[in-house]
Amino acid sequence: MRLLNKRVLLEFIEKETVNNGIIIPNSEKKKNTGKVLLIGEKVKAVSVGDTVKFHQNTGMKMTYQNKSCLLLAAEEEIIAIL
């Protein structure tokens, strides 16, 4: 698959965290961290493999190579590179 323009495909990063000895499962957390899988030809700020934070209610959920992913319409929907 080849993305056009400024689109970015992210794979959700799902980690269980421990808070004061209590394990918080992924289903109880908001999923807004991802790893960049593919980028469009006009993307300049991020690279494939970067771990990023993105706005919560953005993008389109999809499956790519049996992975749960998010397709962002533009790299501006990314908040930070971690």
N, C-alpha and C positions, 0 to 999 in steps of 0.2 A: 504494500500500500504506500502511496506517495501523497503527502499532504500538500495542499496549495496555500499560498499566501502566508498569513501569520498564524495558522492553526497549529495547535500543540496537542499531542496525544500523551496522556499521563496514565500510568498504572498506579492504582491505589496502593499505598503502603499501609499495611494493617499490622499494628503491633499491640500487644497487651501491655499495659502499664501497671505498675504497682504503686499504690498510694497508701502510705501508712500500713503496709502489709496486706492490703486488700487488692486483689487482682481485678482490674477493670476490663471486662471483655470488650472486644472491638465493636460489638453491636450497641454498646452504651455510649460510645464516643462519637463525636462528629468526625467524619473522614474528610479532612482537607489537606492532607499531605500526599504527595505522589512523586513518582520517579518518571522523568521524561523518557518516553519510548521513541517518539517520532516528532519531527518538527517540519514546518513548511519552509519553503524556499526563502521567505522574507523575514524569518525569525532571526533576531540578532542577540537578544538578551540571554537566552538559555541554550544549552547544548544537550544532546542525547546523553542520558546517564545522570543528569543533575537531579537532585532532590529538591522539591519546591513546595511552598505553601500556596494555596489558591483560595479565592473567595468561596464561601460555603455554597450558596445556591446558584452555581454557574455551570455551564457546559452541558454536554449530552452524554449520558452513560451508554456504554457500548461494550461489546466483547471483542477483543483482538487477540488472536493466538491463544484462546482459552483463558485469557486474563480479564479481570474486571477493570475496565478503563474509563477514562473521562476525556472527551474531545472538547477542547477549548476553542472558541471561535477566534481568539486573538491572544497573543502573549501578554497583553495588558491585564488579563484576568488572573495572572500570577502575582501574588503579593511579595514573595521573597524567595531567594535561592538559599537553601540551608547548607 
